[in-house]
Amino acid sequence: MRQKLSLCFIDIIHPELIIMDEPTIGLDIISIDYLREHITKLERKRPLLLITTHDMAFCQGIADNIYILNNGKLRS
């Protein structure tokens, strides 16, 4: 519920930078699909979006760039 509430705040305040740490944790499949659609709509407004996640399937459809940290080293 906390993740869903955070999405509501994004719509209200329109930030320039959005940082999401594991946004899919604790969400059911329907909510994850909604989150993906919502992030896609946010791209039209062009905020900078930083997502940290282990769910690569979630990122692949929405990310322009994907960076991977492996043993403290950045991979792209």
PDB file as gemmi writes it, atoms N, CA and C in Angstrom:
CRYST1    1.000    1.000    1.000  90.00  90.00  90.00 P 1                      
ATOM      1  N   MET A   1       0.820  -1.183   0.000  1.00  0.00           N  
ATOM      2  CA  MET A   1       0.000   0.000   0.000  1.00  0.00           C  
ATOM      3  C   MET A   1       0.872   1.258   0.000  1.00  0.00           C  
ATOM      4  N   ARG A   2       2.008   1.161   0.654  1.00  0.00           N  
ATOM      5  CA  ARG A   2       2.918   2.312   0.713  1.00  0.00           C  
ATOM      6  C   ARG A   2       3.449   2.670  -0.672  1.00  0.00           C  
ATOM      7  N   GLN A   3       3.768   1.642  -1.481  1.00  0.00           N  
ATOM      8  CA  GLN A   3       4.249   1.899  -2.841  1.00  0.00           C  
ATOM      9  C   GLN A   3       3.165   2.604  -3.662  1.00  0.00           C  
ATOM     10  N   LYS A   4       1.925   2.151  -3.505  1.00  0.00           N  
ATOM     11  CA  LYS A   4       0.825   2.755  -4.256  1.00  0.00           C  
ATOM     12  C   LYS A   4       0.607   4.205  -3.843  1.00  0.00           C  
ATOM     13  N   LEU A   5       0.721   4.473  -2.563  1.00  0.00           N  
ATOM     14  CA  LEU A   5       0.563   5.834  -2.066  1.00  0.00           C  
ATOM     15  C   LEU A   5       1.667   6.746  -2.604  1.00  0.00           C  
ATOM     16  N   SER A   6       2.861   6.223  -2.723  1.00  0.00           N  
ATOM     17  CA  SER A   6       3.971   7.007  -3.272  1.00  0.00           C  
ATOM     18  C   SER A   6       3.684   7.440  -4.706  1.00  0.00           C  
ATOM     19  N   LEU A   7       3.052   6.574  -5.481  1.00  0.00           N  
ATOM     20  CA  LEU A   7       2.688   6.929  -6.856  1.00  0.00           C  
ATOM     21  C   LEU A   7       1.704   8.091  -6.879  1.00  0.00           C  
ATOM     22  N   CYS A   8       0.804   8.117  -5.931  1.00  0.00           N  
ATOM     23  CA  CYS A   8      -0.158   9.229  -5.857  1.00  0.00           C  
ATOM     24  C   CYS A   8       0.565  10.550  -5.613  1.00  0.00           C  
ATOM     25  N   PHE A   9       1.558  10.544  -4.741  1.00  0.00           N  
ATOM     26  CA  PHE A   9       2.313  11.765  -4.460  1.00  0.00           C  
ATOM     27  C   PHE A   9       3.073  12.248  -5.694  1.00  0.00           C  
ATOM     28  N   ILE A  10       3.570  11.320  -6.484  1.00  0.00           N  
ATOM     29  CA  ILE A  10       4.278  11.698  -7.713  1.00  0.00           C  
ATOM     30  C   ILE A  10       3.338  12.469  -8.630  1.00  0.00           C  
ATOM     31  N   ASP A  11       2.097  12.025  -8.734  1.00  0.00           N  
ATOM     32  CA  ASP A  11       1.127  12.707  -9.588  1.00  0.00           C  
ATOM     33  C   ASP A  11       0.771  14.095  -9.068  1.00  0.00           C  
ATOM     34  N   ILE A  12       0.823  14.255  -7.756  1.00  0.00           N  
ATOM     35  CA  ILE A  12       0.426  15.527  -7.160  1.00  0.00           C  
ATOM     36  C   ILE A  12       1.528  16.579  -7.260  1.00  0.00           C  
ATOM     37  N   ILE A  13       2.773  16.205  -6.952  1.00  0.00           N  
ATOM     38  CA  ILE A  13       3.834  17.208  -6.845  1.00  0.00           C  
ATOM     39  C   ILE A  13       4.717  17.341  -8.084  1.00  0.00           C  
ATOM     40  N   HIS A  14       4.675  16.426  -9.015  1.00  0.00           N  
ATOM     41  CA  HIS A  14       5.449  16.475 -10.260  1.00  0.00           C  
ATOM     42  C   HIS A  14       6.938  16.764 -10.031  1.00  0.00           C  
ATOM     43  N   PRO A  15       7.654  15.887  -9.355  1.00  0.00           N  
ATOM     44  CA  PRO A  15       9.075  16.136  -9.080  1.00  0.00           C  
ATOM     45  C   PRO A  15       9.928  16.000 -10.341  1.00  0.00           C  
ATOM     46  N   GLU A  16      11.103  16.628 -10.301  1.00  0.00           N  
ATOM     47  CA  GLU A  16      12.054  16.510 -11.410  1.00  0.00           C  
ATOM     48  C   GLU A  16      12.896  15.250 -11.294  1.00  0.00           C  
ATOM     49  N   LEU A  17      13.053  14.741 -10.080  1.00  0.00           N  
ATOM     50  CA  LEU A  17      13.836  13.533  -9.817  1.00  0.00           C  
ATOM     51  C   LEU A  17      12.990  12.574  -8.990  1.00  0.00           C  
ATOM     52  N   ILE A  18      12.908  11.328  -9.457  1.00  0.00           N  
ATOM     53  CA  ILE A  18      12.181  10.290  -8.727  1.00  0.00           C  
ATOM     54  C   ILE A  18      13.144   9.137  -8.490  1.00  0.00           C  
ATOM     55  N   ILE A  19      13.309   8.754  -7.240  1.00  0.00           N  
ATOM     56  CA  ILE A  19      14.168   7.626  -6.890  1.00  0.00           C  
ATOM     57  C   ILE A  19      13.280   6.532  -6.321  1.00  0.00           C  
ATOM     58  N   MET A  20      13.330   5.346  -6.935  1.00  0.00           N  
ATOM     59  CA  MET A  20      12.541   4.208  -6.470  1.00  0.00           C  
ATOM     60  C   MET A  20      13.481   3.077  -6.108  1.00  0.00           C  
ATOM     61  N   ASP A  21      13.383   2.609  -4.882  1.00  0.00           N  
ATOM     62  CA  ASP A  21      14.200   1.501  -4.411  1.00  0.00           C  
ATOM     63  C   ASP A  21      13.319   0.264  -4.308  1.00  0.00           C  
ATOM     64  N   GLU A  22      13.545  -0.692  -5.180  1.00  0.00           N  
ATOM     65  CA  GLU A  22      12.775  -1.930  -5.238  1.00  0.00           C  
ATOM     66  C   GLU A  22      11.263  -1.654  -5.254  1.00  0.00           C  
ATOM     67  N   PRO A  23      10.777  -0.939  -6.270  1.00  0.00           N  
ATOM     68  CA  PRO A  23       9.368  -0.553  -6.277  1.00  0.00           C  
ATOM     69  C   PRO A  23       8.381  -1.711  -6.430  1.00  0.00           C  
ATOM     70  N   THR A  24       8.844  -2.878  -6.884  1.00  0.00           N  
ATOM     71  CA  THR A  24       7.918  -3.988  -7.099  1.00  0.00           C  
ATOM     72  C   THR A  24       7.794  -4.917  -5.889  1.00  0.00           C  
ATOM     73  N   ILE A  25       8.603  -4.698  -4.856  1.00  0.00           N  
ATOM     74  CA  ILE A  25       8.554  -5.569  -3.678  1.00  0.00           C  
ATOM     75  C   ILE A  25       7.211  -5.412  -2.983  1.00  0.00           C  
ATOM     76  N   GLY A  26       6.570  -6.518  -2.716  1.00  0.00           N  
ATOM     77  CA  GLY A  26       5.309  -6.517  -1.996  1.00  0.00           C  
ATOM     78  C   GLY A  26       4.097  -6.232  -2.859  1.00  0.00           C  
ATOM     79  N   LEU A  27       4.294  -6.060  -4.167  1.00  0.00           N  
ATOM     80  CA  LEU A  27       3.165  -5.792  -5.054  1.00  0.00           C  
ATOM     81  C   LEU A  27       2.724  -7.069  -5.759  1.00  0.00           C  
ATOM     82  N   ASP A  28       1.426  -7.178  -6.001  1.00  0.00           N  
ATOM     83  CA  ASP A  28       0.916  -8.301  -6.777  1.00  0.00           C  
ATOM     84  C   ASP A  28       1.131  -8.015  -8.259  1.00  0.00           C  
ATOM     85  N   ILE A  29       0.879  -8.989  -9.110  1.00  0.00           N  
ATOM     86  CA  ILE A  29       1.159  -8.872 -10.544  1.00  0.00           C  
ATOM     87  C   ILE A  29       0.368  -7.736 -11.186  1.00  0.00           C  
ATOM     88  N   ILE A  30      -0.874  -7.574 -10.786  1.00  0.00           N  
ATOM     89  CA  ILE A  30      -1.701  -6.503 -11.354  1.00  0.00           C  
ATOM     90  C   ILE A  30      -1.121  -5.134 -10.991  1.00  0.00           C  
ATOM     91  N   SER A  31      -0.686  -4.983  -9.762  1.00  0.00           N  
ATOM     92  CA  SER A  31      -0.099  -3.714  -9.328  1.00  0.00           C  
ATOM     93  C   SER A  31       1.228  -3.442 -10.023  1.00  0.00           C  
ATOM     94  N   ILE A  32       2.011  -4.485 -10.273  1.00  0.00           N  
ATOM     95  CA  ILE A  32       3.277  -4.316 -10.995  1.00  0.00           C  
ATOM     96  C   ILE A  32       3.007  -3.839 -12.418  1.00  0.00           C  
ATOM     97  N   ASP A  33       2.000  -4.413 -13.072  1.00  0.00           N  
ATOM     98  CA  ASP A  33       1.635  -3.954 -14.416  1.00  0.00           C  
ATOM     99  C   ASP A  33       1.170  -2.502 -14.396  1.00  0.00           C  
ATOM    100  N   TYR A  34       0.394  -2.136 -13.377  1.00  0.00           N  
ATOM    101  CA  TYR A  34      -0.060  -0.746 -13.241  1.00  0.00           C  
ATOM    102  C   TYR A  34       1.137   0.182 -13.042  1.00  0.00           C  
ATOM    103  N   LEU A  35       2.078  -0.230 -12.207  1.00  0.00           N  
ATOM    104  CA  LEU A  35       3.272   0.568 -11.957  1.00  0.00           C  
ATOM    105  C   LEU A  35       4.065   0.775 -13.243  1.00  0.00           C  
ATOM    106  N   ARG A  36       4.224  -0.277 -14.014  1.00  0.00           N  
ATOM    107  CA  ARG A  36       4.947  -0.188 -15.286  1.00  0.00           C  
ATOM    108  C   ARG A  36       4.251   0.796 -16.226  1.00  0.00           C  
ATOM    109  N   GLU A  37       2.935   0.706 -16.340  1.00  0.00           N  
ATOM    110  CA  GLU A  37       2.183   1.622 -17.193  1.00  0.00           C  
ATOM    111  C   GLU A  37       2.307   3.064 -16.691  1.00  0.00           C  
ATOM    112  N   HIS A  38       2.246   3.229 -15.384  1.00  0.00           N  
ATOM    113  CA  HIS A  38       2.330   4.559 -14.789  1.00  0.00           C  
ATOM    114  C   HIS A  38       3.708   5.192 -15.051  1.00  0.00           C  
ATOM    115  N   ILE A  39       4.753   4.410 -14.921  1.00  0.00           N  
ATOM    116  CA  ILE A  39       6.103   4.922 -15.181  1.00  0.00           C  
ATOM    117  C   ILE A  39       6.250   5.292 -16.658  1.00  0.00           C  
ATOM    118  N   THR A  40       5.667   4.507 -17.539  1.00  0.00           N  
ATOM    119  CA  THR A  40       5.705   4.824 -18.964  1.00  0.00           C  
ATOM    120  C   THR A  40       5.016   6.161 -19.233  1.00  0.00           C  
ATOM    121  N   LYS A  41       3.900   6.417 -18.570  1.00  0.00           N  
ATOM    122  CA  LYS A  41       3.203   7.702 -18.726  1.00  0.00           C  
ATOM    123  C   LYS A  41       4.023   8.853 -18.147  1.00  0.00           C  
ATOM    124  N   LEU A  42       4.761   8.587 -17.072  1.00  0.00           N  
ATOM    125  CA  LEU A  42       5.606   9.621 -16.473  1.00  0.00           C  
ATOM    126  C   LEU A  42       6.692  10.084 -17.427  1.00  0.00           C  
ATOM    127  N   GLU A  43       7.152   9.203 -18.299  1.00  0.00           N  
ATOM    128  CA  GLU A  43       8.226   9.552 -19.225  1.00  0.00           C  
ATOM    129  C   GLU A  43       7.840  10.713 -20.128  1.00  0.00           C  
ATOM    130  N   ARG A  44       6.560  10.879 -20.366  1.00  0.00           N  
ATOM    131  CA  ARG A  44       6.111  12.004 -21.196  1.00  0.00           C  
ATOM    132  C   ARG A  44       6.398  13.336 -20.520  1.00  0.00           C  
ATOM    133  N   LYS A  45       6.364  13.349 -19.180  1.00  0.00           N  
ATOM    134  CA  LYS A  45       6.631  14.566 -18.416  1.00  0.00           C  
ATOM    135  C   LYS A  45       8.124  14.770 -18.201  1.00  0.00           C  
ATOM    136  N   ARG A  46       8.903  13.751 -18.493  1.00  0.00           N  
ATOM    137  CA  ARG A  46      10.365  13.759 -18.446  1.00  0.00           C  
ATOM    138  C   ARG A  46      11.015  14.031 -17.100  1.00  0.00           C  
ATOM    139  N   PRO A  47      10.565  13.412 -16.029  1.00  0.00           N  
ATOM    140  CA  PRO A  47      11.369  13.497 -14.803  1.00  0.00           C  
ATOM    141  C   PRO A  47      12.541  12.529 -14.927  1.00  0.00           C  
ATOM    142  N   LEU A  48      13.603  12.787 -14.187  1.00  0.00           N  
ATOM    143  CA  LEU A  48      14.709  11.850 -14.122  1.00  0.00           C  
ATOM    144  C   LEU A  48      14.293  10.752 -13.165  1.00  0.00           C  
ATOM    145  N   LEU A  49      14.340   9.525 -13.614  1.00  0.00           N  
ATOM    146  CA  LEU A  49      13.860   8.397 -12.825  1.00  0.00           C  
ATOM    147  C   LEU A  49      15.002   7.424 -12.574  1.00  0.00           C  
ATOM    148  N   LEU A  50      15.289   7.171 -11.307  1.00  0.00           N  
ATOM    149  CA  LEU A  50      16.334   6.231 -10.904  1.00  0.00           C  
ATOM    150  C   LEU A  50      15.672   5.095 -10.149  1.00  0.00           C  
ATOM    151  N   ILE A  51      15.813   3.877 -10.679  1.00  0.00           N  
ATOM    152  CA  ILE A  51      15.199   2.704 -10.053  1.00  0.00           C  
ATOM    153  C   ILE A  51      16.295   1.711  -9.702  1.00  0.00           C  
ATOM    154  N   THR A  52      16.304   1.260  -8.446  1.00  0.00           N  
ATOM    155  CA  THR A  52      17.177   0.153  -8.065  1.00  0.00           C  
ATOM    156  C   THR A  52      16.284  -1.061  -7.879  1.00  0.00           C  
ATOM    157  N   THR A  53      16.640  -2.158  -8.528  1.00  0.00           N  
ATOM    158  CA  THR A  53      15.794  -3.345  -8.458  1.00  0.00           C  
ATOM    159  C   THR A  53      16.571  -4.600  -8.841  1.00  0.00           C  
ATOM    160  N   HIS A  54      16.053  -5.725  -8.394  1.00  0.00           N  
ATOM    161  CA  HIS A  54      16.559  -7.019  -8.823  1.00  0.00           C  
ATOM    162  C   HIS A  54      15.674  -7.590  -9.928  1.00  0.00           C  
ATOM    163  N   ASP A  55      14.563  -6.940 -10.184  1.00  0.00           N  
ATOM    164  CA  ASP A  55      13.566  -7.411 -11.150  1.00  0.00           C  
ATOM    165  C   ASP A  55      13.885  -6.849 -12.539  1.00  0.00           C  
ATOM    166  N   MET A  56      14.758  -7.537 -13.258  1.00  0.00           N  
ATOM    167  CA  MET A  56      15.198  -7.044 -14.558  1.00  0.00           C  
ATOM    168  C   MET A  56      14.065  -7.042 -15.584  1.00  0.00           C  
ATOM    169  N   ALA A  57      13.134  -7.965 -15.477  1.00  0.00           N  
ATOM    170  CA  ALA A  57      12.004  -7.988 -16.401  1.00  0.00           C  
ATOM    171  C   ALA A  57      11.188  -6.705 -16.278  1.00  0.00           C  
ATOM    172  N   PHE A  58      11.093  -6.170 -15.073  1.00  0.00           N  
ATOM    173  CA  PHE A  58      10.360  -4.924 -14.849  1.00  0.00           C  
ATOM    174  C   PHE A  58      11.066  -3.756 -15.543  1.00  0.00           C  
ATOM    175  N   CYS A  59      12.377  -3.713 -15.468  1.00  0.00           N  
ATOM    176  CA  CYS A  59      13.153  -2.592 -16.016  1.00  0.00           C  
ATOM    177  C   CYS A  59      13.242  -2.600 -17.532  1.00  0.00           C  
ATOM    178  N   GLN A  60      13.335  -3.764 -18.105  1.00  0.00           N  
ATOM    179  CA  GLN A  60      13.657  -3.837 -19.526  1.00  0.00           C  
ATOM    180  C   GLN A  60      12.674  -3.106 -20.423  1.00  0.00           C  
ATOM    181  N   GLY A  61      11.418  -3.091 -20.082  1.00  0.00           N  
ATOM    182  CA  GLY A  61      10.446  -2.431 -20.939  1.00  0.00           C  
ATOM    183  C   GLY A  61      10.368  -0.932 -20.756  1.00  0.00           C  
ATOM    184  N   ILE A  62      10.921  -0.413 -19.657  1.00  0.00           N  
ATOM    185  CA  ILE A  62      10.736   1.007 -19.370  1.00  0.00           C  
ATOM    186  C   ILE A  62      12.027   1.818 -19.342  1.00  0.00           C  
ATOM    187  N   ALA A  63      13.163   1.175 -19.284  1.00  0.00           N  
ATOM    188  CA  ALA A  63      14.428   1.889 -19.085  1.00  0.00           C  
ATOM    189  C   ALA A  63      15.097   2.271 -20.405  1.00  0.00           C  
ATOM    190  N   ASP A  64      15.659   3.483 -20.421  1.00  0.00           N  
ATOM    191  CA  ASP A  64      16.500   3.894 -21.540  1.00  0.00           C  
ATOM    192  C   ASP A  64      17.909   3.332 -21.367  1.00  0.00           C  
ATOM    193  N   ASN A  65      18.378   3.327 -20.132  1.00  0.00           N  
ATOM    194  CA  ASN A  65      19.706   2.815 -19.805  1.00  0.00           C  
ATOM    195  C   ASN A  65      19.593   1.899 -18.593  1.00  0.00           C  
ATOM    196  N   ILE A  66      20.327   0.797 -18.643  1.00  0.00           N  
ATOM    197  CA  ILE A  66      20.378  -0.125 -17.509  1.00  0.00           C  
ATOM    198  C   ILE A  66      21.837  -0.288 -17.115  1.00  0.00           C  
ATOM    199  N   TYR A  67      22.123  -0.048 -15.846  1.00  0.00           N  
ATOM    200  CA  TYR A  67      23.463  -0.232 -15.316  1.00  0.00           C  
ATOM    201  C   TYR A  67      23.402  -1.311 -14.250  1.00  0.00           C  
ATOM    202  N   ILE A  68      24.411  -2.141 -14.211  1.00  0.00           N  
ATOM    203  CA  ILE A  68      24.466  -3.238 -13.249  1.00  0.00           C  
ATOM    204  C   ILE A  68      25.701  -3.064 -12.372  1.00  0.00           C  
ATOM    205  N   LEU A  69      25.505  -3.164 -11.085  1.00  0.00           N  
ATOM    206  CA  LEU A  69      26.635  -3.170 -10.144  1.00  0.00           C  
ATOM    207  C   LEU A  69      26.990  -4.620  -9.847  1.00  0.00           C  
ATOM    208  N   ASN A  70      28.245  -4.956 -10.068  1.00  0.00           N  
ATOM    209  CA  ASN A  70      28.717  -6.307  -9.809  1.00  0.00           C  
ATOM    210  C   ASN A  70      30.002  -6.212  -9.005  1.00  0.00           C  
ATOM    211  N   ASN A  71      29.937  -6.644  -7.756  1.00  0.00           N  
ATOM    212  CA  ASN A  71      31.089  -6.565  -6.855  1.00  0.00           C  
ATOM    213  C   ASN A  71      31.635  -5.132  -6.747  1.00  0.00           C  
ATOM    214  N   GLY A  72      30.715  -4.161  -6.700  1.00  0.00           N  
ATOM    215  CA  GLY A  72      31.105  -2.772  -6.553  1.00  0.00           C  
ATOM    216  C   GLY A  72      31.570  -2.092  -7.832  1.00  0.00           C  
ATOM    217  N   LYS A  73      31.528  -2.790  -8.958  1.00  0.00           N  
ATOM    218  CA  LYS A  73      31.942  -2.203 -10.238  1.00  0.00           C  
ATOM    219  C   LYS A  73      30.724  -2.004 -11.130  1.00  0.00           C  
ATOM    220  N   LEU A  74      30.681  -0.870 -11.799  1.00  0.00           N  
ATOM    221  CA  LEU A  74      29.569  -0.525 -12.668  1.00  0.00           C  
ATOM    222  C   LEU A  74      29.716  -1.184 -14.026  1.00  0.00           C  
ATOM    223  N   ARG A  75      28.666  -1.853 -14.446  1.00  0.00           N  
ATOM    224  CA  ARG A  75      28.600  -2.479 -15.778  1.00  0.00           C  
ATOM    225  C   ARG A  75      27.428  -1.850 -16.519  1.00  0.00           C  
ATOM    226  N   SER A  76      27.544  -1.686 -17.811  1.00  0.00           N  
ATOM    227  CA  SER A  76      26.402  -1.139 -18.564  1.00  0.00           C  
ATOM    228  C   SER A  76      26.015  -2.061 -19.699  1.00  0.00           C  
TER     229      SER A  76                                                      
END                                                                             
